[in-house]
Amino acid sequence: MQWLGGSTLWPRLLLLRLQDETGRVQLLTVLPDCVARQQWRTVALACRAAARAQINTPAV
């Protein structure tokens, strides 16, 4: 799976645009009540770190 631009990361809502190996795009909605508290924190922090890395990466 590849994370696509246009994903939305809000404090209480993650809307992740993902593309699989066949090119199919899916929207994954993650809400805090869908996972355990520590899992939510882990996923949210990982998404924010990945977004920061993607934004700060110069285009080739």
C-alpha positions in Angstrom: 0.0 0.0 0.0 1.1 3.5 -0.8 -0.1 6.6 1.0 -1.4 9.2 -1.4 -1.7 13.0 -1.1 -5.0 14.3 -0.1 -5.1 12.3 3.1 -6.5 14.3 6.1 -5.0 14.1 9.5 -7.1 15.8 12.2 -6.7 15.3 16.0 -9.8 13.0 16.2 -10.1 11.8 12.6 -7.7 10.2 10.1 -8.8 10.0 6.4 -6.1 8.0 4.6 -6.0 7.8 0.8 -4.2 4.6 0.0 -3.3 2.9 -3.3 -2.7 -0.8 -3.6 -0.3 -2.6 -6.0 -3.0 -2.8 -8.7 -3.5 0.9 -8.6 -6.8 0.8 -6.8 -7.4 3.8 -4.5 -9.1 3.3 -1.2 -10.1 5.7 1.5 -9.5 4.4 5.0 -11.4 6.3 7.8 -9.9 5.8 11.3 -11.7 7.2 14.4 -10.4 7.0 17.9 -13.2 4.8 19.1 -12.2 2.2 16.4 -9.0 1.2 18.2 -7.6 1.0 21.6 -6.3 4.3 23.1 -2.6 3.4 22.8 -3.1 2.0 19.2 -4.8 5.3 18.2 -1.9 7.3 19.6 0.6 5.1 17.8 -1.2 5.3 14.4 -1.9 9.0 14.7 1.8 9.8 15.5 3.1 7.5 12.7 0.8 9.2 10.2 1.8 12.6 11.2 5.5 11.7 11.1 5.1 10.2 7.6 3.2 13.3 6.4 6.0 15.6 7.8 8.6 13.5 6.0 6.6 13.5 2.8 6.1 17.3 2.9 9.7 18.0 3.7 11.1 15.8 0.9 12.2 17.8 -2.1 10.5 16.9 -5.4 12.8 15.3 -7.9 
